[in-house]
Amino acid sequence: MILKKNMKKGSEVTVDEKSYIVTTEIFKGQLILLFEDCPVLKEDINASEYKTASLRSLVVRYNECQPGGTVQFVKKSEKIRVKFGLVAGLRITNLHFTGSFDQDLTDINFPSSSSFTGGASLYLIMPRDRAQYILLNELVFQSYSTQGNITQYQSPWLYYDNSYEFELAYLKLNTLLRYQYPGWKIRPFADIGMSNGYSIKTTNTKNSEEHLVGKVTTSSGPALDSFRKYEQGLLVGAGASYLGLGIEFRMEWTNGFSPYITLSSSVRTYNVRRKAIGPLHSKFYS
């Protein structure tokens, strides 16, 4: 059944300069030819819509139109399918400060942090379209830690050795829209979405050594007096799945933990993730 839509320039349709979408309902002509032995349906075909329920109703009435025709079976509308899965992977995280709030933090190149991540996933597989579109929700645990050092000279007789340590653990809810290529045994996919994380563990420490003419004085305290526990991010990923197992490379950019307007603490993460999708569990009725 064909429904054709074309964009037309305004000058092609009216004197207006705006563009228009022109719809050609080819499917109605197809149905009139297919159902020509039941002419009473012609008027209903012309009034029909390009929707599953409308087309199904026409087919049922056509079958009833046949001599002795009775409808013994009508397939129910497809529903959203639900699947559950597990996810585990390796993360490489980079923390980077920019701004004018703290010169120490913005001058330090904090080393990358490697850690493991894991959690559970919920797949809402959209009906029809050969299961190409999936709404994916993940609840995962993620963590990273990094340290950096810097020496600041105030004069030939006075300088400071400052060290910073950040260690964070997050519980995150990721929501993504996935497209997976249909038909192949190995199914490539790509997804995009957002993350919402809440810090459940925080280490935010600054250790300082003051060197004044050979005398060393040490002190310690928080690196940032205020700390944002809730962070948001953008997710982009690509991978492939086969027989319920999948592997994905994913990138994440978040706004980090700094609450200060003049100090940005952006976090960039690279994930290599392995997924196991369980059997069909139930159906979701919208």
Buried (B, 14 or more C-beta within 10 A) or exposed (E): EEEEEEEEEEEEEEEEEEEBEEEEBEBBEEBBEBBEEBEEBBEBBEEBEBEEEEBBBBBEBBBEBEEEEEEEEEEEEEEBBBBBBEBEBEBBBBBBBEBEBBEBBBEBEBEBBEBEBEBEBBBBBBBEEEBBBBBBBBEBBBBBBBBBEBEEEEEEEEBBBBBBBBBBBBBBBBBBEBBBEEEEEEBEBBBEBBBBBEBEEBEBBBBBBBBEEEEEEEEEEEBBEEBBEEBEBEBBBBBBBEEEEBEBEBBBBBBBBBBBEEBBBBBBBBBBBBBBBEEEEEEEEE
